[in-house]
């Protein structure tokens, strides 16, 4: 269905028509798996996952087969890490093309390597961007959509205010925009529409979904946390990212003041020992099924768009 959207404006219109809510259940390392993705797509929203969450190449083949056969298979989004350090990049891209995954999110690098292969079978490519320079670069490469990483997003975060970021991007890009950064409630989806944003890129609420791969202690930590408990640091991977500070302290990454305890950066494997979350964590009140999270989002969204809402 996405191949029929020949222009950026047409792609935006098709997204509005197809989705129950303007939501992407964002791809989260060690959190997003087949159960969460299929729960999201069955609920009428885009379900995304990093291909690296499938720990082996064989696992990825199995995951893609299962997800493609599930209800809402046209709403699956595979997240490809394009940095040269990802030794599986070419294999995972080939698997995505072979399975004709409808939506692909290109991260940590220019989207150029995936544009032609994905668009060649009728898929659409979103590019993660955290700056105007990166956004312009992605648009020039031919990205169909952009994911704007703004201040407060969980995991790898941006630093720009969403008001400024969206306004400047809209001067040169007319396709779909998804925004990551403290979007956790239904009325906030309506606020994004007022900014001319098409999709909320929600991660933190879905970490606490029953279907997520996050351990129970990670999920409960989000229920117990608020915005003051989130720390932005580059001490884990070298990229600014938001984590639950209490867990960073327990893991020996930072001290009580949030200062790194070691010179240099912790190896990326340390991500398994710490817990990501965004500044909107205070809205997470319970561990519950993804369907319940979506129902609450829909209730808040409908109230916000109702007359007088």
Steps between C-alpha positions, in 0.01 A plus 500: 500500500786739573630476143187681381605810693712661230546839662586612856153647537339177381707299748378723783139452390534121479649487849207698640250270333671176599585562865265473795720750683793712377748285688822309446588251773864595475784252445688448828818300544442185707133596547311476169431145382237312300239500779516878546513573127203278418301640793560848361413415141191306607399814689522710184828682558850457360707243688877539469798297613881515459612210284786446745251397766483172312821366645592286199444520127277192525294669773445800275369278220260336743386832647429652161302195393287507816437874495418515130231235547337675797207746477615843390806368319511815286577701816828327588808723511850353512766725654843464336812634672718629217817584691806316370538329838187295426648189342152368419389804305521348152350167607209665680431731207493200268253324731279809511499521121435126464197523731390833348458664839261788429668765716867542585653741752864591428702597809852605598612594152378647171214298348658477154580124513137402558312751283525327162462138622194574714327738262570250224241256637255774601609549861543834673803628689498720809830649615588579862640854522607716792604817316398711202819398321410134536140568395607679184743221423229233539254691282761546230568125509131433434360403840120471495460611862699639792516409867598813694689410817437784743594582858368256759470193278591166652819324399696690234352848520515830320560841652276735301168633620221342293335835423816632336599170339164430334454858379837506326466152350159588355665776297665242277319168559134425430490129572407313819672601821510286813614669820682331788521676833266468798192394305316268736134610513212529258451875520868543411433327169247773426757763599742349248240537226475869584875520438450335157648169620350178370608240755594472863806279546425330831757287677485539876132397547560181303804399704250433777271298272453138601611398150835679510829315541606725789554315829239548769736714709545743209125528454441560871779758508303709251186477710699621801690777313427861405672757280752591772618139497611512135859587411635603161854366462745386234681276751341179370559504124655835418167637373274714721226274631242506780502233771355431843767661718453266795590207278803680357621545857436134588692391189795719590472722194443830684512630856211652695567835331470342157870527422668211312711277723746392231705676236382450145179317413349178627480226236169483314440162665439696820161598353383162628581610855322836493141604434394757245198729540392847391404803704133415452539200730274654765199406286579129534283386791486123457629200311215408265423348160580706191129497418426683825771757425347561157149523646611770745677688221188485285278623782724800563536572130126489435430730792754746366348510151139521622336844492613683809768236563 
